[in-house]
Amino acid sequence: MATFELYRRSTIGMCLTEALDEMVSNGTLSPELAIQVLVQFDKGHLHTYRFCDNVWTFILQDALFKKEDSQETVGRVKIVACDSKLLLQ
């Protein structure tokens, strides 16, 4: 099994893939960009992640953020995310 398969089959990888599929289906994201996100997921270094009370917390180290004409490396990034469907309840 390739390394990327191991990560993509993890809970976080499957949730990312599901979210990307949903965004492609509703036209929010192009299929090409979704593939780029998965490739970056395969290469990235996730320092810590947690899932508690339906909330994901990710801590990234040396994250590289890219825009069309620029990029910036950030030493430490914390991302907190939840399922938007739960907000409607």
C-alpha positions in Angstrom: 0.0 0.0 0.0 1.4 3.4 -1.0 1.8 6.0 1.7 -0.9 8.3 0.2 -3.4 5.4 0.3 -2.7 5.0 4.1 -3.5 8.7 4.7 -6.5 8.8 2.4 -8.0 5.8 4.1 -7.7 7.4 7.5 -10.8 9.0 9.0 -9.5 12.5 8.2 -8.6 11.5 4.6 -12.0 10.0 4.0 -13.8 13.1 5.4 -11.6 15.3 3.2 -12.5 13.3 0.2 -16.2 13.3 1.0 -16.1 17.1 1.5 -14.3 17.6 -1.8 -16.7 15.3 -3.6 -19.7 17.3 -2.2 -18.1 20.6 -3.2 -17.4 19.3 -6.8 -21.0 17.9 -7.0 -22.6 21.3 -6.1 -20.2 23.3 -8.3 -18.3 25.0 -5.5 -15.0 23.5 -6.5 -13.6 22.3 -9.8 -12.5 18.6 -10.1 -9.0 19.8 -10.9 -8.7 21.8 -7.8 -10.1 19.0 -5.7 -7.3 16.7 -7.0 -4.7 19.4 -6.2 -6.1 19.5 -2.6 -5.7 15.8 -2.3 -2.2 15.9 -3.6 -1.3 18.5 -1.1 -2.9 16.5 1.6 -0.7 13.5 0.6 2.4 15.7 0.9 1.6 17.8 3.9 2.8 17.5 7.5 -0.1 17.4 10.0 1.4 17.9 13.4 -1.8 17.1 15.4 -5.5 16.5 14.7 -8.5 15.9 17.0 -12.1 15.1 16.6 -14.3 15.8 19.6 -18.0 16.7 19.8 -18.2 16.8 16.0 -15.5 19.4 15.8 -12.2 18.8 13.9 -9.1 20.6 15.1 -5.9 20.5 12.9 -2.5 21.9 13.8 -0.2 22.3 10.8 3.5 23.0 10.9 5.3 24.9 8.2 2.2 25.2 6.1 2.6 26.6 2.6 -0.3 28.8 1.4 -0.3 29.6 -2.3 -2.3 32.2 -4.3 -2.1 32.7 -8.0 0.9 34.9 -7.9 2.4 34.5 -4.4 3.0 32.0 -1.6 3.8 32.2 2.1 5.0 29.7 4.6 3.5 29.9 8.1 5.2 28.2 11.0 2.1 27.0 12.8 -1.6 27.1 11.7 -4.6 26.0 13.7 -7.8 25.1 11.8 -11.1 24.4 13.6 -13.9 23.0 11.5 -17.3 21.4 12.0 -20.0 19.8 9.8 -22.1 22.6 8.5 -25.2 20.3 8.5 -25.0 20.3 12.3 -25.3 24.1 12.4 -28.8 23.9 10.9 -30.1 21.7 13.8 
